[in-house]
Amino acid sequence: MTELRINDAARFLGVSDDTIRRWISDGKLTQHKDASNRAVVEGRELAALAQTGSGALEDPTGVVSSARNRFAGLVTDVVIDGVMAQVSLQCGPFRVVSLMSAEACRQLELEPGSLATASVKATMVSIDSPGTR
C-alpha cells in the first residue's frame, strides 16, 4: 500500500497542505501514521478523491466533447511568431503547451490571464513508476 505524506499529497493534487488537512478534518481523507510516526494518507484513497475532480477547474468553454484528456487552465504565456503561436496554460500543477496557427490564437482571443481548455490526443501514452528493486 502506497502512503503519501501530507505535503506530497498536496503537491500531487495541486492544493495546499492546509487543504489536505481540512479534507482530513472534513472526513474526505483518512490520516494514518507511518513507521516514523509521520502523518500520511493512503495513495488509493487520495486517487479516489482526485478522480472526483476536487480542485479541478470547470471547463470554461462549456463544450460537450468526446475527448477525455481535457485540461482547463489559465493562459500564462502567448508567443506569436509569424504564422505560428505558442500558448502555455497552467492546468493545476501541470503546464500544457500548444503550438497552433497565429490565426487560431487570435480568433480564440488567447492572452495571458484568459481561461482555456487544452484537449490532448495521443496515439501513445508512456507511464513511469518508481517500482521496486
HELIX and SHEET records of a PDB file:
HELIX    1   1 ILE A    6  LEU A   13  1                                   8    
HELIX    2   2 ASP A   17  SER A   25  1                                   9    
HELIX    3   3 GLY A   43  GLN A   51  1                                   9    
HELIX    4   4 ALA A  102  GLN A  107  1                                   6    
SHEET    1   A 3 GLU A   3  ARG A   5  0                                        
SHEET    2   A 3 ALA A  39  GLU A  42 -1                                        
SHEET    3   A 3 GLN A  31  LYS A  33 -1                                        
SHEET    1   B 4 PHE A  94  SER A 101  0                                        
SHEET    2   B 4 MET A  84  CYS A  91 -1                                        
SHEET    3   B 4 ARG A  70  ASP A  81 -1                                        
SHEET    4   B 4 LEU A 115  SER A 119 -1                                        
END                                                                             
